[in-house]
Amino acid sequence: MRKKMAAGAAAAAVVMAVLLAARTANDHESGDIKEFTAFFDVSENEINEGNEIMELIAQKIGARCREQWLVGKSAEDAIAGFIASGEYTDFISGSVALYDAGALVPIDQYWDNCPNIKNLMPAQKWEQFRQSDGHIYWIPQFGVVHGRSVEVLHEGEAFWIQTRVLKWADYPDIRTIDEYFALLEAYAAENPVMKDPFHPGEEMDNIPFTVLCDDWRYFCLENPPQFLDGYPNDGSCIVDEETMTVLDYNTSETARRYFKKLNEEYHKGIVDQEFFTQNYQEYLQKLASGRVLGMVDQWWQFAYAVNGTLEIMSDQGCGYVPLPVTIDRSVENQWHVKRGAELSAANGISITVSCEDVEGAMKFINDLLDEEIIKLRYWGVEGEDYNVYENGVYYRTPEQRAAARNPEYSSARFCMYPYFPRTEGMLSDGINAFSPEYQPGEFFDALVPDVKECLLAYGCKSYVDMLGTNEEPGAWYPMYSYSEMLSSESEAGRVWEQMNRVKREYLPRIIMTDDFDGMWKQYMEDYEFCQPEIFLAEMQKELEHRNMP
């Protein structure tokens, strides 16, 4: 979903304080190592001052970066605060709003001496990132695959369920939304509580299903109908491949059936009664408690934050696995498409006009893309953080895996620079993935016992095996990379914002209402009043443009 801007003096004050602290830190840089600053509009764990691999990388490339993360405010307010102040970190999560504000430096004017950046993608791919003035202002952070794509980790959206629920039911074949909720209902009826792992002798109430709908993350609430109808994640619409026509998943019969199902489950007490009021952190806290049996979400949005805690509860079966759920069994799912297919040109990492050393900042990104540095970022140091079999395959010992999962050790040791660009897929040796979590053998060996047992019960060795793999849908995919770039000054952009406002207002009410049919009718009337056909017509034009030979 495209994020909206909301300026505020308070946000600007916070930004100025952060920048002042960053400038002070720069005064203490040692030797000839340059120090940059970056802000990313997402929540992430801080790493320690003097982090070992950060310093090792700094010694190799002559630079380090102090990363700052979203804390205590929305992404929109944070970015608006930067814009209001006119002062920025050296790097920032690039977007149309920052481009419109004149905050970004055109990177294509500086990349001739940065081959890792310039050659990150083919020229035709880079053209998708070119803005109306003819320049490129951000570099994609994820989804650029070099060599073979490794399909073990499903980072995208899915209906997730705890292994204890599946084990209790003797690992049933769950394919539809009705079957999914029927299982949650049955399990919760017989197992209303679980042991509290942190307070021996105490119990906690299970939460059968919760929904995240906080701020821009409300896609967890609004977009499942596209997947339930067997379409991939185009985000803002669906594409009928037979007719090459853009369709609106918000008004489909499947959408109505899905939200009616949530309404029924809410009134049965299966859907979390607090789903509408919980924020993102509260949602993560619930997942980390082990109480939540199921939810629909993107893996990256919850797993990094909660899996370490859930590992402690592996004996109770609190780990999550994805299920290939659709609206009925006649529909084949497309929850997982090959890694790299969802490369979005709508945003990335940018260098700002506040950066005093643009060429040095470009070199920093270029150096982070060197394979030697990629291995340090994701694998660590050979012989310390990972080992190599005689056949050249990388692996970790149980002790190395445990250390990597330990938050205290990881904060002091590892520096992935996770929101800086990376090359995914295989390393140049052709046998190792760029990161341990994508290494097939390492992925499976590192799984907690309850998840490993569950996958084996289904004859699987990865999350992707649970869902099945789909080829890239087509040249147009994903369509959200265009809708996210629509300016609010354009007619289609204004309609798109109005459509989202209506969905945010109505969908929680539709789930909670005592009169579903009446509320759905009112929702559809207000939704149609936005004139979504204007937005869809613009998306159709873009679809035809992308599909040209």
N, C-alpha and C positions, 0 to 999 in steps of 0.2 A: 504494500500500500504506500502511496506517496505521502510523505510526511508534510504536515502543514506548519507554517511559520507563525510564531506568536511572540512578538518582541516584548521586552519588559526591562525596566530599570534594574530590578533586583538581579535578574539573570546577567545583565551587563556588568554589575558590580562583582558578581562571583567570577566572571570571566577575567576581569581585570586583576582580581586577587590571585587567580591561578597563574596568569601571565607574569605578574610581578615576582611570584615565587620561582617561576621558571627562569626569568632573567637573572635572579640572584644565584640560582643553581649554576647558570652558565659561567658566572664569575669565578667559580671554584673548579673549572675543568683543569685537568692536569696534563702536562706534557703537550704533545701536538695532537691529542685526540679531540676531535670536534664533538660538540654536544648539541643535539637538536631536540625539539619538543614536538609532541603530537597530541591531538585530541581526537578521540573516537566516540561517537554518540551511542555507545552501547555500554552495558555494565560488564566489568571484567575484574578478575582478581589482580591486585597489585603484586609486583615482584619486589624483592628486597633491594635496597640500596647496595651496590657492590655485588649484585647477582653474578655468580661465577661464569656462566656461559656468556652473559652480556659483556663482561669484561674481556673474555677470551675473543669474542667477535670484535670488540672494539680494538684490541691489540692487532688483529689481523687486517681490519679495514680502515682503522683510524677514525672511527666515529661511533657514537652511541646515541640512543634516543630515549628520552624520558617520556613515557606514555601516560596520558591522562584519560580517565574514563568517566562515563556518565555517573554522577552521584547526586541523588536528592532532587532531581528535576527531570522533566521530559526532554526527549531528544530535540523536539521543536523549540522549546524554551532555551536550551543550551546553545543551539546554532543561532537562534535569534539574538541571544545575548552577545555572541561574537560579532554578529553583523551590526548590532546597535553600537558596540564599542569601537568598531573599526580596527580592533587589534586581534591578532590571531596567533595561534601556535604555528610552528614552521610547517608541520603537516596537519592535515585535517581530513575527516571523512567528506569527500567531495560530493556535491549534489547540485541540482539546477538552481536551488535557492542561493547557494554561495556563488555560483557562476553569475546569476542575475545581479548579485550585489557587488560584482567586480572584485571578489576576494581572492580569486585563484590565478595562478601563473600558467600560461600555456606551455605544457611540458614538451610538446613537439618542437618547440624552438630550441630546446636544450638537449635533445636525446641523441644527436649524432655521435657523441662521444660515450654513449651509454648503450652498448649493443644488447645487453641483457634486457633492457627495457624496450628498445626499438624492435627487437626480434622476439619479444614475449609472445606476440601473436602475428599471424599473417597480415599483410597490409589491408586486405578487405575486411578483416575483423576490426582493425583499428578505425576503419572508416565509420563504423557504427558509433564510435565514441566522439566523432568530430561534431563540434557545435556549430551554430548558425554563422559564427564569424570565421569559420574555417579552421579553427584550432582544436586541439585535444587538451582537456584540463584534468582528467583523472585516469588512473591506472587501475584495472580490475584487481581486486585483492584475492578473489577465489574463482575457481572454476576453469582456470587455464590449464589444460591437460597436455603434457608432453609425453609422447609415447603411448603405451597402452594404458587405458583406464582400468583401475583396480576396483572391482565391484564387491565390496564386503560390507562397508559401513553405509547405512542409509541415513544420510544427514537431513533428508527432507521430511515432509509431513507424513503422518500415518496415524491410525488409531492404535495406540499402545495399550498393553495390558500387562499386569504383573504375572510373573511365572507361577505364583502360588494358585492363581485362579485357574489357569490352564491345567496345572498338575492335579488339582482337586477334582476336575472334570475328566481326568484321564486323557488329557491333551486332545480335545475335540477339534474337528474341522470347522472353523468359524469363517464364514465368507460374507455374510450380510450384516447390515446394521441392526436388523431385528435379532439375529442370532447373537450378536455382540452384547446387546443390552439384556437379552434373556439370560445369558451366562452371568453377567454382572449381578442381575437381580437374584438369581439362584444362589450364587456364592455368598452375597451379602446377607441373604436370609438365614443361611446356616452359619455364617461367620461374621457377625456384626462387629466384633472387636478383634484386635491383635495385641500381642504382648508389646509393651513399651520397652525397647532395647536399652533405653537410657535410665529407666527407673524400674529396677527388678521388682516383680510382684504386682506392678501396675499394668493397666490395659488402656488402649486408645480405641475410639470408635473408628471403624473403617469409613472411608468416603468412596462410594462406588465409582463416581465419575465427576470430574470437575472440568471447567472450561475457563481458559484464559481469554479475557476480552479487554485488557488494560491497554489504553492508549493505542499506538500503531500496531501492537501485537494482537489486536482483535481479529486478525486474519484466521486465528484458530477457531473463532466462532463463525465467521461468515463464509469461508471458502470451501468447507467440505463437500457441498453439493457437486462441485466440478469433479472431484475425485470419485464420489459415489456413483456418478454416471460414467466412470471409466475414462475420464480425460486426464491429461497430465497437468502440471501446475503452470498454466498460462496466467494465473493470478487475477487478472481483471476481466477476463472473458473466457469462453471456450471456442475452439475452432473445429468445425465439422470438416474433416479432411476430404470427404467425398465431394462436397459442394464448395469447399474452400470459402466457407461463410462464418463470420463471427456471430456467436450466439451469447445470450445473457443467461448465465447459470443462476442468477438471483431470482428469476421469475419462473424457473422450471418446475415441473411437477415433483421432481426429486427434491428440490429445495423445500417445497411445501411439506412433503412427507418427512423430511429430515427434521425440520423445526417442529412439526407436530409431534414427532417422536420425542424430541427433547422436552417439549411441553408436558407430555404424558409422564416421562421419567422424572421430571422435576416434581410433579405433583405426587409421585410415588415415593419421593425422598431419595431417589437414586442419583439424580443430578445434585451436586453440591448446592445447598441452599444459599451459600455466601458467594457464589461464582461471580455475581455482578459487582459486588463491592470490593473484592480482593484485588490488590495490586500485584505487580509482577513478583516482587520479593515475597509477599505472602503466599503466592502460588508456589514458588520454589520451596518455601518452608514446608508447605503441606506435602509436596512430593518427597522432600528429604526426610520427612517424618516416617515415610513408609506406609502411610494410611490410605493413599489414593490408589485405587485398583486400576483405573484406566483414565485416559484422556486422549485428545487429538492435539498433536503439536508437531513442530519440527524438532528433530533430534538435537540439533545444535543449541536450541533455545533452552533446553532443560538439562541435558545429559552432563555437560561439563560442570554444571553447578551442583548436581545432586548425586551423581553416580558414586562418588567417593563415600558419601554417607550411607547410601543404600547397600554398599558392599558389606557394611557391618551387619546388615539384616538379611544377608544371603540365606542364612539357615531358615528364615521365614518365607523366602521366595518373593522378595520385594523388587527384584530387578525387572526391567521392562523389555518386552519384545513387540515388534510391529505385526499387525494382522492385515491381510489383503481384503479389507472390507469394502463392499460396494452396496448399491441399493438392492440388488437381488442377484441370484447366482448366474443369471444369463449375461451379466456384465463382467467383462474382463478388466482387471484393474491396471492402472498405469501410475501407481504411487511412485515407483522408482524408474527413472530413466537414466541412461548412462551418464556418469560423472562428466561434467563439462558442457552438457547440453543446456544447462540453465545459466550460462554466462550472461550477465546483465550489463548493458552499457549505461544504465541509469545512474550509477554511482561508482565510487572507487576511492583511492587515496589521492589527495591533491597536495600541491605545494602552494602556500598562501603568499600574498603580497607582503606579509610581515617578515617573511624569511629573508635574512640578510646575506645568505649564501646559497642561492638557488642551485648553482652548479654543484656545490658540495652536497646539497640535499638530494639531487639527482644521482650523484655518485653513491650515496648511502643506499638508496633503493636498488641501484644497479648491482652493488656489491652483495646485498642481501639475497639477490637472485642467483649468485654463483652457486654451483652445486656443492662445493665444499661448505659454504655457509648454510645452505639449505639443510645439509646433514647435521650440522651443529645445532641449528634451530629446532629440528624435529627429533633427531635421534640422540644427539648429545655427542659425547666423546667415546670413540671406540675403546673397548677394554675397561671402561668405567661405567658408561650408561648403557652400552649394548655390546654384543660380541658378534663374531662372524664365523659361521660354519666353514668347513673345508671347501664346500661348493660355492662359497661366496655369499650365502644367504644371511642376512642380518637377523639377530634374535636377541631377546632379553631373558635373563634368568628370572626366576620367581622373586629373588631379592631385588633385582633391578626394577622389575615391574612395581613391586610394593613401594620402593623408594619414589618412583615417578608419580605414583598415586598419592603419596603423602603430601598434603598441602604445605606443611612447614618446610619440608625438604625441597619440594618443587619450587617454592617461592625463592629459596636461596640459590638453587642450582640452575634451573632451566629458564631459558629466554627464547621463546618461540617467535617473538614479534608477531603475534597471531593475526593482526589486522594490517600488516604490511603485505605486499604482493608475494606470491609464492608460485612455483611451478608444481603442478600436481601430476599424478600418474606415476610412471616409473623413473628411477634414476637412470643415468646413461649406461649403467651396466646391464640394463634390461631384465634384471632379476629381483631388484629390491624396490619397494614402494618408497615414495618420498617421506613417509611418516609411518611410525609403528602401527598406528590404528588402522592403516590401510594395507598393511602387510598381511596377506591371508593367514599364514601360519601363526604369526604373532597376534593377530586379532583374536583368533580362536583360543589360543593358549592363554591369553590375558583375560578372557571372560571370567566373571565370577561364577562359582559353582552352579547356582540355580539357573542362570541364563544358559550356561553350557549344557546342562542337563535337559533344559527345555528344547533348545535347538536340536540336539541329538534325537530327542523323542519325535521330532517332526522330520527327521532325516536331513537336517540342515546344518551348515557350519558357519553361517553368517546371517545378518539381518536381511541382506538382499535375497538370500535363498528363501526366506519366509514370504517375501513379496513377489519375487520374480523380477527379471530384468527386461526393460523395454529399450528399443533403439531410440535414437533421437527422433522426435516427432517430425521435424521439418525445418526448413530455412527460417520460418517465421518465429520459431520458438526461442525464448518465452515472450509472450506478448506484453507481460508486465514491464519488460525493459523499456517499452515505449510509453505506457500509461504513466509510469513513475517520472518520466521526463516532461510530461505535459505541463506547460506553464499555466498558472492560475489566471494569467491575462488572456488566455485563449478561451474560446467558447467551449470547446470540448473539455478543457481543463477545469473550467468553472462547473460544468455539469458533473464531471467526475467527482469533484469535491462535494457537490450537493448530494450525489448518490451515496457517497460514503457517510455523510452526516446522517442521512435518513437511516441507513443500515445500523449505524452505531446507536441511534436513538431507539429504533424499533425492535431489533432482534432480541436483546435481553428481555424486553417487555413481552414479546411473543412467547418466549420460553416460560415466563412466570404468570402469564395471564390466565384467568379463569374462563375466558371466552376466546379460544384460539381462532375460530372462524371469523369472528368480528374483528379481532385485532389484525389478522392477516389481511383481511379486506382493506382495512384502513391503511395498513403498511403499503400494500400494492398501489393504492390510490396516491399516496404521498410520494412513493417511489416513481410512479409514472409521471407525476407532476414535474419531476426534475428533468424530464425529456431525455431519458437515457439513450434514445435513438440517435441523438446528436453525438454522444460519446461513441456509440457503437459504429456509427458511420465513419468516424475518424479512425477507429481501430480497423475497420474493413479496408480503408484506403491504405493503412500501414501494412496490413496483411498482404494485400495485392502487390505493394511495393517490394516487400521482403520476398515474395514468392516469384518475382520476375526472374527469368533465366539469366 
